[in-house]
C-alpha cells in the first residue's frame, strides 16, 4: 500500500497516510504504548525501501492445519520488521524472533 498511497494528485501527504495506519490506528484500539517512535514506546516498525516496493502476483498456499488454503500476496521492498525493538523479518525472511503476542478483543 505504501507504494501507491496516497494516490497521485491527492492532497494527502505520505506522512499523513502513515499516521492513519500507525498512531491513529493504535489510538483507536487503545494501544497507548505504540503507534509512534519515541522513548519508552514499544518500537514496532517496518523499514521500507520505497523505490524497491513491488507487489508480486497473488498465490494460493496450503499451510493451514489439515491442508487448509489461504491466498497470499508477497511484496518486495520491506528491508526489516521490528517488534518490540527486535528484528523479526529481514528482506522477507523470518529471523526466528517472536517477541509479540496475540491480541484479542
Backbone atoms as SQL, in Angstrom:
CREATE TABLE atoms (id INTEGER PRIMARY KEY, chain TEXT, resi INTEGER, resn TEXT, atom TEXT, x REAL, y REAL, z REAL);
INSERT INTO atoms VALUES
  (1, 'A', 1, 'UNK', 'N', 0.816, -1.182, 0.000),
  (2, 'A', 1, 'UNK', 'CA', 0.000, 0.000, 0.000),
  (3, 'A', 1, 'UNK', 'C', 0.862, 1.250, 0.000),
  (4, 'A', 2, 'UNK', 'N', 2.002, 1.207, 0.652),
  (5, 'A', 2, 'UNK', 'CA', 2.851, 2.386, 0.741),
  (6, 'A', 2, 'UNK', 'C', 3.385, 2.822, -0.613),
  (7, 'A', 3, 'UNK', 'N', 3.406, 1.918, -1.598),
  (8, 'A', 3, 'UNK', 'CA', 3.944, 2.278, -2.902),
  (9, 'A', 3, 'UNK', 'C', 2.973, 3.127, -3.723),
  (10, 'A', 4, 'UNK', 'N', 1.678, 3.091, -3.401),
  (11, 'A', 4, 'UNK', 'CA', 0.728, 3.874, -4.202),
  (12, 'A', 4, 'UNK', 'C', -0.168, 4.777, -3.380),
  (13, 'A', 5, 'UNK', 'N', -0.057, 4.760, -2.075),
  (14, 'A', 5, 'UNK', 'CA', -0.950, 5.572, -1.263),
  (15, 'A', 5, 'UNK', 'C', -0.161, 6.627, -0.537),
  (16, 'A', 6, 'UNK', 'N', -0.492, 7.881, -0.553),
  (17, 'A', 6, 'UNK', 'CA', -1.678, 8.436, -1.180),
  (18, 'A', 6, 'UNK', 'C', -1.538, 8.500, -2.697),
  (19, 'A', 7, 'UNK', 'N', -2.668, 8.415, -3.404),
  (20, 'A', 7, 'UNK', 'CA', -2.629, 8.414, -4.861),
  (21, 'A', 7, 'UNK', 'C', -2.106, 9.728, -5.444),
  (22, 'A', 8, 'UNK', 'N', -1.574, 9.641, -6.638),
  (23, 'A', 8, 'UNK', 'CA', -1.077, 10.819, -7.345),
  (24, 'A', 8, 'UNK', 'C', -2.208, 11.835, -7.463),
  (25, 'A', 9, 'UNK', 'N', -1.921, 13.083, -7.179),
  (26, 'A', 9, 'UNK', 'CA', -2.918, 14.144, -7.265),
  (27, 'A', 9, 'UNK', 'C', -3.675, 14.368, -5.962),
  (28, 'A', 10, 'UNK', 'N', -3.462, 13.515, -4.986),
  (29, 'A', 10, 'UNK', 'CA', -4.130, 13.647, -3.699),
  (30, 'A', 10, 'UNK', 'C', -3.524, 14.815, -2.923),
  (31, 'A', 11, 'UNK', 'N', -4.326, 15.423, -2.078),
  (32, 'A', 11, 'UNK', 'CA', -3.813, 16.496, -1.230),
  (33, 'A', 11, 'UNK', 'C', -3.206, 15.938, 0.048),
  (34, 'A', 12, 'UNK', 'N', -3.349, 14.635, 0.265),
  (35, 'A', 12, 'UNK', 'CA', -2.779, 13.987, 1.444),
  (36, 'A', 12, 'UNK', 'C', -1.277, 13.787, 1.243),
  (37, 'A', 13, 'UNK', 'N', -0.539, 13.782, 2.336),
  (38, 'A', 13, 'UNK', 'CA', 0.890, 13.526, 2.270),
  (39, 'A', 13, 'UNK', 'C', 1.179, 12.088, 2.687),
  (40, 'A', 14, 'UNK', 'N', 2.342, 11.599, 2.326),
  (41, 'A', 14, 'UNK', 'CA', 2.747, 10.260, 2.742),
  (42, 'A', 14, 'UNK', 'C', 2.784, 10.182, 4.272),
  (43, 'A', 15, 'UNK', 'N', 3.248, 11.256, 4.920),
  (44, 'A', 15, 'UNK', 'CA', 3.308, 11.270, 6.375),
  (45, 'A', 15, 'UNK', 'C', 1.924, 11.117, 6.990),
  (46, 'A', 16, 'UNK', 'N', 0.936, 11.808, 6.415),
  (47, 'A', 16, 'UNK', 'CA', -0.437, 11.697, 6.911),
  (48, 'A', 16, 'UNK', 'C', -0.953, 10.277, 6.705),
  (49, 'A', 17, 'UNK', 'N', -0.684, 9.694, 5.547),
  (50, 'A', 17, 'UNK', 'CA', -1.123, 8.327, 5.263),
  (51, 'A', 17, 'UNK', 'C', -0.517, 7.348, 6.262),
  (52, 'A', 18, 'UNK', 'N', 0.750, 7.524, 6.584),
  (53, 'A', 18, 'UNK', 'CA', 1.415, 6.637, 7.542),
  (54, 'A', 18, 'UNK', 'C', 0.809, 6.811, 8.933),
  (55, 'A', 19, 'UNK', 'N', 0.509, 8.047, 9.326),
  (56, 'A', 19, 'UNK', 'CA', -0.086, 8.260, 10.653),
  (57, 'A', 19, 'UNK', 'C', -1.454, 7.598, 10.750),
  (58, 'A', 20, 'UNK', 'N', -2.205, 7.557, 9.652),
  (59, 'A', 20, 'UNK', 'CA', -3.503, 6.880, 9.659),
  (60, 'A', 20, 'UNK', 'C', -3.347, 5.391, 9.935),
  (61, 'A', 21, 'UNK', 'N', -2.246, 4.808, 9.460),
  (62, 'A', 21, 'UNK', 'CA', -2.022, 3.378, 9.620),
  (63, 'A', 21, 'UNK', 'C', -1.251, 3.036, 10.891),
  (64, 'A', 22, 'UNK', 'N', -0.741, 4.017, 11.591),
  (65, 'A', 22, 'UNK', 'CA', 0.081, 3.740, 12.771),
  (66, 'A', 22, 'UNK', 'C', -0.525, 4.370, 14.024),
  (67, 'A', 23, 'UNK', 'N', -0.187, 5.616, 14.297),
  (68, 'A', 23, 'UNK', 'CA', -0.610, 6.245, 15.544),
  (69, 'A', 23, 'UNK', 'C', -2.123, 6.365, 15.666),
  (70, 'A', 24, 'UNK', 'N', -2.806, 6.676, 14.603),
  (71, 'A', 24, 'UNK', 'CA', -4.267, 6.817, 14.700),
  (72, 'A', 24, 'UNK', 'C', -4.945, 5.464, 14.894),
  (73, 'A', 25, 'UNK', 'N', -4.434, 4.440, 14.234),
  (74, 'A', 25, 'UNK', 'CA', -4.994, 3.106, 14.423),
  (75, 'A', 25, 'UNK', 'C', -4.727, 2.614, 15.843),
  (76, 'A', 26, 'UNK', 'N', -3.505, 2.812, 16.334),
  (77, 'A', 26, 'UNK', 'CA', -3.169, 2.406, 17.707),
  (78, 'A', 26, 'UNK', 'C', -4.093, 3.107, 18.707),
  (79, 'A', 27, 'UNK', 'N', -4.305, 4.386, 18.527),
  (80, 'A', 27, 'UNK', 'CA', -5.170, 5.146, 19.438),
  (81, 'A', 27, 'UNK', 'C', -6.616, 4.648, 19.370),
  (82, 'A', 28, 'UNK', 'N', -7.083, 4.334, 18.172),
  (83, 'A', 28, 'UNK', 'CA', -8.460, 3.866, 18.013),
  (84, 'A', 28, 'UNK', 'C', -8.708, 2.557, 18.754),
  (85, 'A', 29, 'UNK', 'N', -7.681, 1.719, 18.859),
  (86, 'A', 29, 'UNK', 'CA', -7.816, 0.433, 19.543),
  (87, 'A', 29, 'UNK', 'C', -7.289, 0.466, 20.978),
  (88, 'A', 30, 'UNK', 'N', -6.902, 1.634, 21.446),
  (89, 'A', 30, 'UNK', 'CA', -6.496, 1.781, 22.830),
  (90, 'A', 30, 'UNK', 'C', -5.078, 1.338, 23.145),
  (91, 'A', 31, 'UNK', 'N', -4.227, 1.210, 22.141),
  (92, 'A', 31, 'UNK', 'CA', -2.831, 0.843, 22.372),
  (93, 'A', 31, 'UNK', 'C', -2.037, 2.118, 22.637),
  (94, 'A', 32, 'UNK', 'N', -1.797, 2.419, 23.882),
  (95, 'A', 32, 'UNK', 'CA', -1.128, 3.666, 24.242),
  (96, 'A', 32, 'UNK', 'C', 0.394, 3.553, 24.198),
  (97, 'A', 33, 'UNK', 'N', 0.910, 2.341, 24.012),
  (98, 'A', 33, 'UNK', 'CA', 2.364, 2.140, 24.011),
  (99, 'A', 33, 'UNK', 'C', 2.927, 1.937, 22.607),
  (100, 'A', 34, 'UNK', 'N', 2.158, 2.221, 21.585),
  (101, 'A', 34, 'UNK', 'CA', 2.643, 2.029, 20.216),
  (102, 'A', 34, 'UNK', 'C', 2.003, 3.021, 19.254),
  (103, 'A', 35, 'UNK', 'N', 2.528, 3.035, 18.038),
  (104, 'A', 35, 'UNK', 'CA', 1.995, 3.946, 17.030),
  (105, 'A', 35, 'UNK', 'C', 2.905, 5.119, 16.721),
  (106, 'A', 36, 'UNK', 'N', 3.893, 5.358, 17.577),
  (107, 'A', 36, 'UNK', 'CA', 4.873, 6.425, 17.353),
  (108, 'A', 36, 'UNK', 'C', 6.252, 5.913, 17.757),
  (109, 'A', 37, 'UNK', 'N', 7.280, 6.533, 17.198),
  (110, 'A', 37, 'UNK', 'CA', 8.652, 6.216, 17.608),
  (111, 'A', 37, 'UNK', 'C', 9.074, 7.243, 18.645),
  (112, 'A', 38, 'UNK', 'N', 9.157, 6.805, 19.891),
  (113, 'A', 38, 'UNK', 'CA', 9.532, 7.692, 20.994),
  (114, 'A', 38, 'UNK', 'C', 10.073, 6.850, 22.138),
  (115, 'A', 39, 'UNK', 'N', 10.876, 7.470, 22.977),
  (116, 'A', 39, 'UNK', 'CA', 11.443, 6.777, 24.140),
  (117, 'A', 39, 'UNK', 'C', 10.326, 6.185, 24.988),
  (118, 'A', 40, 'UNK', 'N', 10.494, 4.924, 25.402),
  (119, 'A', 40, 'UNK', 'CA', 9.531, 4.251, 26.250),
  (120, 'A', 40, 'UNK', 'C', 8.396, 3.573, 25.521),
  (121, 'A', 41, 'UNK', 'N', 8.329, 3.759, 24.203),
  (122, 'A', 41, 'UNK', 'CA', 7.267, 3.119, 23.423),
  (123, 'A', 41, 'UNK', 'C', 7.739, 1.748, 22.950),
  (124, 'A', 42, 'UNK', 'N', 6.838, 0.962, 22.395),
  (125, 'A', 42, 'UNK', 'CA', 7.089, -0.433, 22.050),
  (126, 'A', 42, 'UNK', 'C', 8.104, -0.619, 20.914),
  (127, 'A', 43, 'UNK', 'N', 8.210, 0.260, 19.993),
  (128, 'A', 43, 'UNK', 'CA', 9.166, 0.191, 18.878),
  (129, 'A', 43, 'UNK', 'C', 8.851, -0.931, 17.895),
  (130, 'A', 44, 'UNK', 'N', 7.596, -1.006, 17.447),
  (131, 'A', 44, 'UNK', 'CA', 7.225, -1.874, 16.331),
  (132, 'A', 44, 'UNK', 'C', 7.342, -1.031, 15.065),
  (133, 'A', 45, 'UNK', 'N', 8.097, -1.494, 14.088),
  (134, 'A', 45, 'UNK', 'CA', 8.213, -0.703, 12.862),
  (135, 'A', 45, 'UNK', 'C', 8.622, -1.555, 11.673),
  (136, 'A', 46, 'UNK', 'N', 8.324, -1.023, 10.500),
  (137, 'A', 46, 'UNK', 'CA', 8.773, -1.601, 9.237),
  (138, 'A', 46, 'UNK', 'C', 9.746, -0.635, 8.602),
  (139, 'A', 47, 'UNK', 'N', 10.890, -1.138, 8.180),
  (140, 'A', 47, 'UNK', 'CA', 11.866, -0.355, 7.435),
  (141, 'A', 47, 'UNK', 'C', 11.639, -0.689, 5.969),
  (142, 'A', 48, 'UNK', 'N', 11.247, 0.325, 5.184),
  (143, 'A', 48, 'UNK', 'CA', 10.790, 0.105, 3.817),
  (144, 'A', 48, 'UNK', 'C', 11.683, 0.824, 2.821),
  (145, 'A', 49, 'UNK', 'N', 12.035, 0.130, 1.744),
  (146, 'A', 49, 'UNK', 'CA', 12.729, 0.715, 0.603),
  (147, 'A', 49, 'UNK', 'C', 11.650, 1.079, -0.414),
  (148, 'A', 50, 'UNK', 'N', 11.185, 2.343, -0.396),
  (149, 'A', 50, 'UNK', 'CA', 10.063, 2.738, -1.256),
  (150, 'A', 50, 'UNK', 'C', 10.350, 2.536, -2.736),
  (151, 'A', 51, 'UNK', 'N', 11.582, 2.754, -3.143),
  (152, 'A', 51, 'UNK', 'CA', 11.902, 2.559, -4.559),
  (153, 'A', 51, 'UNK', 'C', 11.943, 1.088, -4.927),
  (154, 'A', 52, 'UNK', 'N', 12.139, 0.227, -3.949),
  (155, 'A', 52, 'UNK', 'CA', 12.179, -1.211, -4.189),
  (156, 'A', 52, 'UNK', 'C', 10.840, -1.906, -4.002),
  (157, 'A', 53, 'UNK', 'N', 9.784, -1.134, -3.653),
  (158, 'A', 53, 'UNK', 'CA', 8.466, -1.744, -3.425),
  (159, 'A', 53, 'UNK', 'C', 7.915, -2.327, -4.721),
  (160, 'A', 54, 'UNK', 'N', 7.493, -3.574, -4.627),
  (161, 'A', 54, 'UNK', 'CA', 6.912, -4.257, -5.784),
  (162, 'A', 54, 'UNK', 'C', 5.995, -5.369, -5.301),
  (163, 'A', 55, 'UNK', 'N', 4.714, -5.312, -5.686),
  (164, 'A', 55, 'UNK', 'CA', 3.770, -6.367, -5.340),
  (165, 'A', 55, 'UNK', 'C', 3.964, -7.550, -6.271),
  (166, 'A', 56, 'UNK', 'N', 4.007, -8.729, -5.705),
  (167, 'A', 56, 'UNK', 'CA', 4.074, -9.951, -6.507),
  (168, 'A', 56, 'UNK', 'C', 2.654, -10.430, -6.793),
  (169, 'A', 57, 'UNK', 'N', 2.534, -11.353, -7.714),
  (170, 'A', 57, 'UNK', 'CA', 1.224, -11.909, -8.050),
  (171, 'A', 57, 'UNK', 'C', 0.686, -12.708, -6.865),
  (172, 'A', 58, 'UNK', 'N', -0.631, -12.667, -6.641),
  (173, 'A', 58, 'UNK', 'CA', -1.214, -13.477, -5.564),
  (174, 'A', 58, 'UNK', 'C', -0.967, -14.965, -5.812),
  (175, 'A', 59, 'UNK', 'N', -0.843, -15.723, -4.720),
  (176, 'A', 59, 'UNK', 'CA', -0.662, -17.167, -4.856),
  (177, 'A', 59, 'UNK', 'C', -1.418, -17.880, -3.748),
  (178, 'A', 60, 'UNK', 'N', -1.866, -19.090, -4.047),
  (179, 'A', 60, 'UNK', 'CA', -2.556, -19.917, -3.069),
  (180, 'A', 60, 'UNK', 'C', -1.517, -20.762, -2.359),
  (181, 'A', 61, 'UNK', 'N', -1.550, -20.750, -1.026),
  (182, 'A', 61, 'UNK', 'CA', -0.651, -21.595, -0.245),
  (183, 'A', 61, 'UNK', 'C', -1.509, -22.502, 0.635),
  (184, 'A', 62, 'UNK', 'N', -0.981, -23.681, 0.919),
  (185, 'A', 62, 'UNK', 'CA', -1.702, -24.684, 1.702),
  (186, 'A', 62, 'UNK', 'C', -0.911, -24.959, 2.977),
  (187, 'A', 63, 'UNK', 'N', -0.873, -23.974, 3.863),
  (188, 'A', 63, 'UNK', 'CA', -0.044, -24.086, 5.064),
  (189, 'A', 63, 'UNK', 'C', -0.854, -24.005, 6.355),
  (190, 'A', 64, 'UNK', 'N', -2.156, -24.164, 6.260),
  (191, 'A', 64, 'UNK', 'CA', -3.002, -24.156, 7.447),
  (192, 'A', 64, 'UNK', 'C', -3.240, -25.592, 7.920),
  (193, 'A', 65, 'UNK', 'N', -3.697, -25.758, 9.136),
  (194, 'A', 65, 'UNK', 'CA', -3.973, -27.120, 9.616),
  (195, 'A', 65, 'UNK', 'C', -4.898, -27.877, 8.667),
  (196, 'A', 66, 'UNK', 'N', -4.682, -29.185, 8.563),
  (197, 'A', 66, 'UNK', 'CA', -5.481, -30.086, 7.711),
  (198, 'A', 66, 'UNK', 'C', -5.404, -29.687, 6.241),
  (199, 'A', 67, 'UNK', 'N', -4.314, -29.038, 5.831),
  (200, 'A', 67, 'UNK', 'CA', -4.135, -28.676, 4.419),
  (201, 'A', 67, 'UNK', 'C', -4.974, -27.497, 3.985),
  (202, 'A', 68, 'UNK', 'N', -5.478, -26.731, 4.940),
  (203, 'A', 68, 'UNK', 'CA', -6.287, -25.566, 4.596),
  (204, 'A', 68, 'UNK', 'C', -5.504, -24.580, 3.747),
  (205, 'A', 69, 'UNK', 'N', -6.219, -23.872, 2.911),
  (206, 'A', 69, 'UNK', 'CA', -5.565, -22.948, 1.988),
  (207, 'A', 69, 'UNK', 'C', -5.832, -21.508, 2.359),
  (208, 'A', 70, 'UNK', 'N', -4.954, -20.647, 1.864),
  (209, 'A', 70, 'UNK', 'CA', -5.149, -19.205, 2.007),
  (210, 'A', 70, 'UNK', 'C', -4.451, -18.524, 0.844),
  (211, 'A', 71, 'UNK', 'N', -4.955, -17.355, 0.488),
  (212, 'A', 71, 'UNK', 'CA', -4.382, -16.555, -0.585),
  (213, 'A', 71, 'UNK', 'C', -3.398, -15.569, 0.024),
  (214, 'A', 72, 'UNK', 'N', -2.182, -15.522, -0.496),
  (215, 'A', 72, 'UNK', 'CA', -1.185, -14.562, -0.025),
  (216, 'A', 72, 'UNK', 'C', -0.674, -13.742, -1.202),
  (217, 'A', 73, 'UNK', 'N', -0.264, -12.541, -0.919),
  (218, 'A', 73, 'UNK', 'CA', 0.365, -11.687, -1.923),
  (219, 'A', 73, 'UNK', 'C', 1.604, -11.092, -1.296),
  (220, 'A', 74, 'UNK', 'N', 2.735, -11.546, -1.731),
  (221, 'A', 74, 'UNK', 'CA', 4.000, -11.105, -1.168),
  (222, 'A', 74, 'UNK', 'C', 4.406, -9.774, -1.800),
  (223, 'A', 75, 'UNK', 'N', 5.324, -9.093, -1.125),
  (224, 'A', 75, 'UNK', 'CA', 5.784, -7.797, -1.612),
  (225, 'A', 75, 'UNK', 'C', 7.288, -7.691, -1.390),
  (226, 'A', 76, 'UNK', 'N', 7.972, -7.103, -2.324),
  (227, 'A', 76, 'UNK', 'CA', 9.391, -6.797, -2.173),
  (228, 'A', 76, 'UNK', 'C', 9.504, -5.356, -1.672),
  (229, 'A', 77, 'UNK', 'N', 10.586, -5.049, -0.979),
  (230, 'A', 77, 'UNK', 'CA', 10.816, -3.686, -0.533),
  (231, 'A', 77, 'UNK', 'C', 10.811, -3.511, 0.970),
  (232, 'A', 78, 'UNK', 'N', 10.359, -4.532, 1.702),
  (233, 'A', 78, 'UNK', 'CA', 10.446, -4.461, 3.161),
  (234, 'A', 78, 'UNK', 'C', 11.835, -4.919, 3.570),
  (235, 'A', 79, 'UNK', 'N', 12.641, -4.005, 4.084),
  (236, 'A', 79, 'UNK', 'CA', 14.020, -4.308, 4.469),
  (237, 'A', 79, 'UNK', 'C', 14.033, -5.071, 5.780),
  (238, 'A', 80, 'UNK', 'N', 13.240, -4.617, 6.749),
  (239, 'A', 80, 'UNK', 'CA', 13.189, -5.276, 8.057),
  (240, 'A', 80, 'UNK', 'C', 11.891, -4.920, 8.769),
  (241, 'A', 81, 'UNK', 'N', 11.460, -5.831, 9.638),
  (242, 'A', 81, 'UNK', 'CA', 10.337, -5.592, 10.527),
  (243, 'A', 81, 'UNK', 'C', 10.838, -5.799, 11.948),
  (244, 'A', 82, 'UNK', 'N', 10.552, -4.828, 12.809),
  (245, 'A', 82, 'UNK', 'CA', 10.945, -4.927, 14.213),
  (246, 'A', 82, 'UNK', 'C', 9.696, -4.942, 15.083),
  (247, 'A', 83, 'UNK', 'N', 9.685, -5.826, 16.059),
  (248, 'A', 83, 'UNK', 'CA', 8.609, -5.906, 17.045),
  (249, 'A', 83, 'UNK', 'C', 9.260, -5.768, 18.411),
  (250, 'A', 84, 'UNK', 'N', 8.819, -4.797, 19.173),
  (251, 'A', 84, 'UNK', 'CA', 9.402, -4.516, 20.481),
  (252, 'A', 84, 'UNK', 'C', 10.914, -4.326, 20.366),
  (253, 'A', 85, 'UNK', 'N', 11.336, -3.720, 19.266),
  (254, 'A', 85, 'UNK', 'CA', 12.745, -3.419, 19.062),
  (255, 'A', 85, 'UNK', 'C', 13.595, -4.586, 18.572),
  (256, 'A', 86, 'UNK', 'N', 12.986, -5.758, 18.331),
  (257, 'A', 86, 'UNK', 'CA', 13.740, -6.933, 17.878),
  (258, 'A', 86, 'UNK', 'C', 13.388, -7.249, 16.426),
  (259, 'A', 87, 'UNK', 'N', 14.395, -7.546, 15.611),
  (260, 'A', 87, 'UNK', 'CA', 14.178, -7.820, 14.189),
  (261, 'A', 87, 'UNK', 'C', 13.508, -9.183, 14.038),
  (262, 'A', 88, 'UNK', 'N', 12.288, -9.170, 13.466),
  (263, 'A', 88, 'UNK', 'CA', 11.542, -10.416, 13.268),
  (264, 'A', 88, 'UNK', 'C', 11.549, -10.872, 11.814),
  (265, 'A', 89, 'UNK', 'N', 11.714, -9.938, 10.894),
  (266, 'A', 89, 'UNK', 'CA', 11.796, -10.249, 9.460),
  (267, 'A', 89, 'UNK', 'C', 12.926, -9.420, 8.872),
  (268, 'A', 90, 'UNK', 'N', 13.683, -10.043, 7.962),
  (269, 'A', 90, 'UNK', 'CA', 14.759, -9.341, 7.283),
  (270, 'A', 90, 'UNK', 'C', 14.732, -9.736, 5.814),
  (271, 'A', 91, 'UNK', 'N', 14.474, -8.753, 4.936),
  (272, 'A', 91, 'UNK', 'CA', 14.368, -8.978, 3.491),
  (273, 'A', 91, 'UNK', 'C', 13.390, -10.102, 3.175),
  (274, 'A', 92, 'UNK', 'N', 12.237, -10.077, 3.853),
  (275, 'A', 92, 'UNK', 'CA', 11.173, -11.032, 3.576),
  (276, 'A', 92, 'UNK', 'C', 11.333, -12.398, 4.222),
  (277, 'A', 93, 'UNK', 'N', 12.357, -12.585, 4.998),
  (278, 'A', 93, 'UNK', 'CA', 12.589, -13.878, 5.635),
  (279, 'A', 93, 'UNK', 'C', 12.496, -13.739, 7.157),
  (280, 'A', 94, 'UNK', 'N', 11.814, -14.681, 7.825),
  (281, 'A', 94, 'UNK', 'CA', 11.734, -14.623, 9.288),
  (282, 'A', 94, 'UNK', 'C', 13.092, -14.868, 9.938),
  (283, 'A', 95, 'UNK', 'N', 13.354, -14.177, 11.038),
  (284, 'A', 95, 'UNK', 'CA', 14.621, -14.329, 11.753),
  (285, 'A', 95, 'UNK', 'C', 14.522, -15.342, 12.888),
  (286, 'A', 96, 'UNK', 'N', 13.310, -15.748, 13.241),
  (287, 'A', 96, 'UNK', 'CA', 13.118, -16.648, 14.369),
  (288, 'A', 96, 'UNK', 'C', 12.734, -15.924, 15.647),
  (289, 'A', 97, 'UNK', 'N', 12.903, -14.611, 15.680),
  (290, 'A', 97, 'UNK', 'CA', 12.492, -13.811, 16.847),
  (291, 'A', 97, 'UNK', 'C', 10.965, -13.728, 16.874),
  (292, 'A', 98, 'UNK', 'N', 10.374, -13.890, 18.048),
  (293, 'A', 98, 'UNK', 'CA', 8.925, -13.806, 18.199),
  (294, 'A', 98, 'UNK', 'C', 8.568, -13.080, 19.497),
  (295, 'A', 99, 'UNK', 'N', 8.878, -11.779, 19.584),
  (296, 'A', 99, 'UNK', 'CA', 8.619, -11.057, 20.828),
  (297, 'A', 99, 'UNK', 'C', 7.170, -10.621, 21.013),
  (298, 'A', 100, 'UNK', 'N', 6.353, -10.753, 19.992),
  (299, 'A', 100, 'UNK', 'CA', 4.969, -10.297, 20.085),
  (300, 'A', 100, 'UNK', 'C', 4.066, -11.336, 20.725),
  (301, 'A', 101, 'UNK', 'N', 2.806, -10.969, 20.832),
  (302, 'A', 101, 'UNK', 'CA', 1.807, -11.896, 21.359),
  (303, 'A', 101, 'UNK', 'C', 0.481, -11.611, 20.675),
  (304, 'A', 102, 'UNK', 'N', -0.423, -12.569, 20.694),
  (305, 'A', 102, 'UNK', 'CA', -1.735, -12.417, 20.095),
  (306, 'A', 102, 'UNK', 'C', -2.569, -11.477, 20.945),
  (307, 'A', 103, 'UNK', 'N', -3.223, -10.530, 20.298),
  (308, 'A', 103, 'UNK', 'CA', -4.095, -9.590, 20.997),
  (309, 'A', 103, 'UNK', 'C', -5.535, -9.927, 20.607),
  (310, 'A', 104, 'UNK', 'N', -6.370, -10.167, 21.597),
  (311, 'A', 104, 'UNK', 'CA', -7.784, -10.475, 21.334),
  (312, 'A', 104, 'UNK', 'C', -8.658, -9.360, 21.905),
  (313, 'A', 105, 'UNK', 'N', -9.734, -9.072, 21.200),
  (314, 'A', 105, 'UNK', 'CA', -10.692, -8.052, 21.659),
  (315, 'A', 105, 'UNK', 'C', -11.985, -8.709, 22.065);
